[in-house]
């Protein structure tokens, strides 16, 4: 698993010309920009990586699993990510290469 601080460390190590603080600010601004655009209802597409959008979930009735009581769930907008073709192929290729190593 990789979190924000891990991503900053990896990028800082990969680009030693950048100060760690500059890398941190860059990652923060990128993620904030994506969040703000999604909040405004925009779609973000990063070629080779994927696209971010938000989808509307309608109101529904559900059940509290602990009590069995019927509960009303209000409509909401939630973020959605769809991996791009290049990303899916890269992941599939890494899974296949690991399977080949295990089979050998």
C-alpha positions in Angstrom: 0.0 0.0 0.0 1.2 3.5 -0.8 -0.1 6.6 0.9 0.6 10.3 0.2 3.8 10.5 2.2 5.1 7.4 0.5 4.4 8.9 -2.9 6.2 12.1 -1.9 9.3 10.1 -0.8 9.4 8.1 -4.0 9.1 11.2 -6.2 11.7 13.1 -4.1 14.1 10.1 -4.6 13.4 9.9 -8.3 13.9 13.6 -8.9 16.8 14.7 -6.6 16.9 18.1 -8.2 13.6 18.9 -6.5 13.6 19.7 -2.8 11.4 17.4 -0.7 9.2 20.3 0.2 8.6 21.2 -3.5 7.6 17.6 -4.1 5.2 17.7 -1.2 3.6 20.9 -2.4 3.3 19.5 -6.0 1.6 16.4 -4.8 -0.7 18.3 -2.5 -1.7 20.8 -5.3 -2.3 18.0 -7.8 -4.6 16.1 -5.4 -6.4 19.3 -4.3 -7.0 20.2 -7.9 -8.5 16.8 -8.7 -10.7 17.1 -5.6 -11.9 20.6 -6.4 -12.7 19.7 -10.0 -14.7 16.7 -8.9 -16.6 18.8 -6.4 -17.5 21.1 -9.2 -18.8 18.2 -11.3 -16.0 18.1 -13.8 -14.3 15.0 -15.2 -10.5 14.6 -15.1 -8.7 12.5 -17.7 -5.0 11.6 -17.4 -4.0 9.8 -20.5 -2.3 6.5 -19.8 -3.5 6.5 -16.2 -7.3 6.9 -16.0 -10.2 9.2 -15.5 -11.9 10.6 -12.4 -15.5 11.6 -12.4 -18.3 11.8 -9.9 -21.5 9.8 -10.1 -24.9 10.4 -8.5 -26.3 7.6 -6.3 -30.0 7.8 -5.9 -31.9 7.6 -2.6 -32.7 4.1 -1.4 -33.8 2.1 1.6 -31.4 -0.2 3.3 -31.2 -2.2 6.5 -29.0 -1.8 9.6 -27.2 -5.1 9.7 -27.0 -5.0 13.5 -30.6 -4.3 14.3 -32.4 -5.3 11.1 -34.1 -1.9 11.1 -35.0 -0.3 7.8 -33.0 2.9 7.2 -33.4 5.6 4.5 -30.2 6.5 2.7 -30.2 9.9 1.2 -29.0 10.5 -2.4 -25.3 11.4 -2.7 -22.5 12.2 -5.2 -19.5 9.9 -5.0 -16.1 9.9 -6.7 -15.4 7.3 -9.4 -12.2 6.2 -11.0 -11.8 4.3 -14.2 -8.3 3.0 -15.1 -7.0 3.8 -18.6 -6.1 1.1 -21.1 -2.4 1.6 -20.6 -2.8 1.2 -16.8 -4.9 -1.9 -17.1 -2.4 -3.5 -19.6 0.5 -2.6 -17.3 -1.2 -4.2 -14.3 -2.3 -7.3 -16.3 1.3 -7.7 -17.6 2.8 -7.6 -14.0 0.2 -10.1 -12.8 1.0 -12.4 -15.7 4.8 -12.1 -15.1 4.3 -13.0 -11.4 2.2 -16.0 -12.4 5.0 -17.2 -14.8 7.6 -16.8 -11.9 5.4 -18.9 -9.6 4.8 -21.6 -12.2 8.6 -22.0 -12.8 
